[in-house]
C-alpha cells in the first residue's frame, strides 16, 4: 500500500481522508465530523429554548453557519473524490447530507413573513445530521446488516402477532361487548395491540372477570413477545462476528463498502482499492 501511495492523485488522497476510517488522518477527520454533528444537534435544541439571552441566540446562529459551511465543503469533497458521484449523491447518506445542509441556505431564497414559518420548519431538518453519526461507528454496519438479515424472520413474527391480536380482539369483543367500550372488532383489535405492547392507554378497559383474566394473559404475553425480535437480531448479530471481518475501505469508483480485510479489489465493480 505504501508503494502505491506515491502514485495517488489529490482526489485519491482526498478520498482516503473522507471515506477511510482505518488511517490516522481518516480517524481525525471522522472524529472532527462527529464532534461537529453533536454540536450542531445541541445548537438546534438550544434554539428551541425560550428565554435565553439574545447573545446566546446570535452565537447559535453564527455557529450553525460555520458548521453548515463546513458540511457544505464536506458534501462537495465527497462528490469530487469518487469517480461515480451519483453513487453518493443518490445514496441514503448522500440524501441525508443534502437535507441537513440545505435548510439554512433556503432562508436566503424564501422571504416574506408567512414563508418564514416554513423556513423555520425546514431548518429543523438539520436534526438529520444525527443520522450521519452511524457511518462513523464501525459496529453500526454490522448491526444494520444483522437487522437486514433478520428481516424475513421478524416479518413472519410480526404477522403471527397480528393474527394473534385479531383473534384475541375478537374474543374480547364477544366477552365485553359495547357496554365496556369494545364497540367493534377493529376497536377491540386496537385495544389488544396496545395492551400486548404494554403501552396500555387506559381509554378502553375490560370490566367482566373473564375479560380481565384474558387481558392479564395478553399483558403477560406482551413481555415475551417483545423479547423475540431482540433474540432474533442478537442471534444474527452474533453470527456476523463469525463471518469474514470487514474493513472500512470504500471504493473510489462506486463507493461500495463492506470489503474483507484482505480484499485488494472492490467486490462490486472490481476497482483497485489501494490504487484507484
C-alpha positions as CSV (number, residue, x, y, z in Angstrom):
1,X,0.0,0.0,0.0
2,X,2.9,2.4,0.8
3,X,4.5,1.7,-2.6
4,X,1.3,2.8,-4.3
5,X,0.8,5.9,-2.2
6,X,3.2,7.9,-4.3
7,X,1.1,7.3,-7.4
8,X,-2.1,8.6,-5.9
9,X,-3.6,11.8,-7.2
10,X,-5.0,14.5,-5.0
11,X,-8.5,13.0,-5.5
12,X,-7.3,9.6,-4.2
13,X,-5.7,11.2,-1.2
14,X,-8.9,13.2,-0.6
15,X,-10.9,10.0,-0.9
16,X,-8.7,8.3,1.7
17,X,-9.2,11.2,4.1
18,X,-13.0,11.4,3.8
19,X,-14.1,7.8,3.2
20,X,-11.4,5.8,5.1
21,X,-11.5,5.4,8.8
22,X,-8.5,3.0,9.2
23,X,-5.9,5.7,8.5
24,X,-4.7,8.2,11.1
25,X,-5.9,11.3,9.1
26,X,-9.1,9.5,8.3
27,X,-9.8,8.9,12.0
28,X,-9.0,12.6,12.8
29,X,-11.5,13.6,10.1
30,X,-14.2,11.3,11.4
31,X,-13.8,12.4,15.0
32,X,-13.9,16.0,13.9
33,X,-17.2,15.3,12.0
34,X,-18.6,13.5,15.0
35,X,-17.9,16.5,17.2
36,X,-19.4,18.9,14.8
37,X,-22.5,16.8,14.3
38,X,-23.1,16.5,18.1
39,X,-22.5,20.3,18.5
40,X,-25.0,21.0,15.7
41,X,-27.7,18.9,17.3
42,X,-27.1,20.6,20.6
43,X,-27.4,24.0,18.9
44,X,-30.6,23.1,17.2
45,X,-32.1,22.0,20.6
46,X,-30.9,25.2,22.3
47,X,-32.5,27.4,19.6
48,X,-35.9,26.0,20.5
49,X,-35.5,27.0,24.2
50,X,-37.3,30.3,25.0
51,X,-35.9,33.0,27.3
52,X,-32.2,32.6,26.6
53,X,-30.1,35.8,26.4
54,X,-30.1,37.5,22.9
55,X,-26.3,37.0,22.6
56,X,-26.8,33.2,23.0
57,X,-29.2,33.1,20.0
58,X,-26.7,35.2,18.0
59,X,-23.9,32.8,18.9
60,X,-26.0,29.8,17.9
61,X,-26.9,31.4,14.6
62,X,-23.3,32.1,13.6
63,X,-22.0,28.8,15.0
64,X,-24.6,27.0,12.9
65,X,-23.5,28.9,9.8
66,X,-19.9,27.8,10.4
67,X,-20.9,24.2,10.8
68,X,-23.1,24.4,7.8
69,X,-20.3,25.8,5.6
70,X,-18.0,23.0,6.9
71,X,-20.5,20.3,5.9
72,X,-21.1,22.0,2.6
73,X,-17.4,21.6,1.8
74,X,-17.5,18.1,3.0
75,X,-20.5,17.3,0.8
76,X,-18.7,18.8,-2.3
77,X,-15.5,16.9,-1.4
78,X,-17.3,13.6,-1.2
79,X,-18.7,14.2,-4.7
80,X,-15.5,15.1,-6.4
81,X,-13.4,12.5,-4.7
82,X,-15.2,9.5,-6.3
83,X,-15.3,8.6,-9.9
84,X,-19.0,8.0,-10.0
85,X,-20.5,10.9,-7.9
86,X,-24.1,9.7,-8.5
87,X,-23.5,6.6,-6.2
88,X,-23.0,9.0,-3.3
89,X,-25.5,11.8,-4.3
90,X,-28.4,9.3,-4.5
91,X,-27.3,7.1,-1.7
92,X,-29.0,7.2,1.7
93,X,-26.2,9.2,3.4
94,X,-25.9,11.5,0.4
95,X,-29.6,12.5,0.7
96,X,-29.2,12.9,4.4
97,X,-26.2,15.1,4.0
98,X,-28.1,17.3,1.5
99,X,-31.2,17.5,3.7
100,X,-29.2,18.5,6.7
101,X,-27.3,21.2,4.8
102,X,-29.8,22.9,2.5
103,X,-32.3,24.4,5.0
104,X,-30.0,27.2,6.2
105,X,-29.3,28.3,2.6
106,X,-33.0,28.3,1.8
107,X,-33.6,31.2,4.1
108,X,-31.9,33.4,1.5
109,X,-34.4,32.5,-1.2
110,X,-37.7,32.2,0.8
111,X,-38.7,35.6,2.0
112,X,-41.9,37.1,3.4
113,X,-43.4,36.9,6.9
114,X,-45.7,34.0,6.0
115,X,-42.9,32.0,4.5
116,X,-40.6,32.4,7.5
117,X,-42.5,29.8,9.4
118,X,-41.8,27.3,6.6
119,X,-38.1,28.1,6.6
120,X,-38.0,27.6,10.3
121,X,-39.6,24.2,9.9
122,X,-37.2,23.3,7.2
123,X,-34.2,24.3,9.4
124,X,-35.3,21.5,11.8
125,X,-34.2,19.1,9.1
126,X,-30.7,19.7,10.4
127,X,-31.5,17.2,13.0
128,X,-31.0,14.6,10.2
129,X,-27.3,15.2,10.8
130,X,-27.5,12.8,13.8
131,X,-28.1,10.0,11.2
132,X,-24.6,10.7,9.8
133,X,-23.1,9.5,13.1
134,X,-23.8,5.9,12.2
135,X,-21.5,5.9,9.3
136,X,-18.5,6.7,11.6
137,X,-19.3,3.9,14.1
138,X,-17.8,0.6,12.8
139,X,-20.2,-1.7,14.7
140,X,-23.2,0.1,13.3
141,X,-22.6,-1.5,9.9
142,X,-22.6,-5.0,11.4
143,X,-25.8,-4.2,13.4
144,X,-27.5,-2.8,10.3
145,X,-26.6,-6.0,8.4
146,X,-27.9,-8.2,11.2
147,X,-31.2,-6.3,11.1
148,X,-31.5,-6.7,7.4
149,X,-30.6,-10.4,7.5
150,X,-33.3,-10.8,10.3
151,X,-35.9,-9.0,8.3
152,X,-37.7,-12.1,7.0
153,X,-37.9,-13.8,10.4
154,X,-39.1,-10.6,12.1
155,X,-41.8,-10.1,9.4
156,X,-43.1,-13.6,9.9
157,X,-43.1,-13.0,13.7
158,X,-45.0,-9.7,13.3
159,X,-47.5,-11.4,11.0
160,X,-48.1,-14.1,13.7
161,X,-48.5,-11.3,16.3
162,X,-51.1,-9.6,14.1
163,X,-53.1,-12.8,13.7
164,X,-53.0,-13.3,17.5
165,X,-54.2,-9.7,18.0
166,X,-57.1,-10.3,15.6
167,X,-58.1,-13.5,17.4
168,X,-57.8,-12.0,20.9
169,X,-59.5,-8.8,19.9
170,X,-62.4,-10.7,18.5
171,X,-62.7,-12.8,21.7
172,X,-62.6,-9.7,23.8
173,X,-65.3,-8.2,21.7
174,X,-67.5,-11.2,22.3
175,X,-66.8,-11.2,26.1
176,X,-67.1,-7.5,26.8
177,X,-69.3,-6.0,24.1
178,X,-70.2,-2.4,23.5
179,X,-71.1,-1.6,27.1
180,X,-67.4,-1.8,28.1
181,X,-66.2,0.3,25.2
182,X,-65.5,-2.5,22.8
183,X,-67.8,-1.1,20.2
184,X,-66.4,-3.1,17.2
185,X,-63.9,-5.7,16.4
186,X,-61.4,-3.2,14.9
187,X,-61.5,-1.2,18.2
188,X,-61.1,-4.5,20.1
189,X,-58.0,-5.4,18.0
190,X,-56.6,-1.9,18.6
191,X,-57.0,-2.4,22.3
192,X,-55.3,-5.8,22.1
193,X,-52.3,-4.3,20.2
194,X,-52.0,-1.5,22.8
195,X,-52.2,-4.0,25.6
196,X,-49.8,-6.5,24.0
197,X,-47.2,-3.8,23.6
198,X,-47.5,-3.0,27.3
199,X,-48.4,0.6,26.4
200,X,-51.9,0.5,28.0
201,X,-53.6,3.9,27.2
202,X,-56.5,3.1,29.5
203,X,-59.1,4.5,27.1
204,X,-60.7,1.1,26.9
205,X,-60.6,-1.5,29.7
206,X,-62.4,-4.8,30.4
207,X,-65.0,-4.9,33.2
208,X,-66.0,-8.5,33.5
209,X,-63.8,-11.0,35.4
210,X,-63.3,-13.2,32.3
211,X,-62.3,-10.1,30.2
212,X,-59.9,-9.0,32.9
213,X,-58.4,-12.6,33.0
214,X,-57.9,-12.5,29.3
215,X,-56.3,-9.0,29.5
216,X,-53.9,-10.3,32.1
217,X,-52.8,-13.2,29.8
218,X,-52.3,-10.7,26.9
219,X,-50.2,-8.4,29.1
220,X,-48.0,-11.3,30.3
221,X,-47.6,-12.5,26.7
222,X,-46.5,-8.9,25.8
223,X,-43.3,-9.3,27.8
224,X,-42.4,-12.5,26.0
225,X,-43.3,-11.1,22.6
226,X,-41.0,-8.1,23.0
227,X,-38.1,-10.4,23.7
228,X,-38.5,-12.4,20.5
229,X,-37.3,-9.8,17.9
230,X,-34.5,-8.9,20.2
231,X,-33.4,-12.5,20.3
232,X,-33.6,-12.9,16.5
233,X,-31.4,-9.8,15.9
234,X,-29.0,-10.8,18.7
235,X,-28.5,-14.2,17.2
236,X,-27.9,-12.8,13.7
237,X,-25.5,-10.2,15.2
238,X,-23.5,-12.9,16.8
239,X,-23.3,-14.7,13.5
240,X,-21.8,-11.6,12.0
241,X,-18.7,-12.0,14.2
242,X,-18.2,-15.5,12.9
243,X,-18.1,-14.3,9.3
244,X,-15.3,-12.6,7.4
245,X,-14.0,-9.5,9.1
246,X,-14.8,-6.3,7.2
247,X,-12.8,-3.1,7.0
248,X,-13.9,0.5,6.4
249,X,-12.4,0.9,3.0
250,X,-14.7,2.5,0.4
251,X,-14.3,2.0,-3.3
252,X,-13.2,5.2,-5.0
253,X,-15.2,4.3,-8.1
254,X,-18.6,3.1,-6.9
255,X,-18.4,4.0,-3.2
256,X,-19.1,0.4,-2.1
257,X,-18.1,-0.6,1.4
258,X,-18.0,-3.8,3.4
259,X,-14.9,-5.2,1.9
260,X,-13.0,-8.0,3.6
261,X,-9.7,-7.2,5.4
262,X,-7.6,-8.9,2.7
263,X,-9.5,-7.7,-0.3
264,X,-7.5,-5.8,-2.9
265,X,-10.3,-5.1,-5.4
266,X,-13.9,-3.9,-5.0
267,X,-16.3,-6.8,-4.8
268,X,-18.9,-4.8,-6.8
269,X,-17.0,-3.1,-9.7
270,X,-13.5,-4.6,-9.5
271,X,-11.7,-1.3,-8.8
272,X,-8.3,-1.4,-7.2
273,X,-9.0,-0.5,-3.6
274,X,-5.5,0.8,-2.9
275,X,-4.5,2.4,-6.1
276,X,-7.9,3.6,-7.5
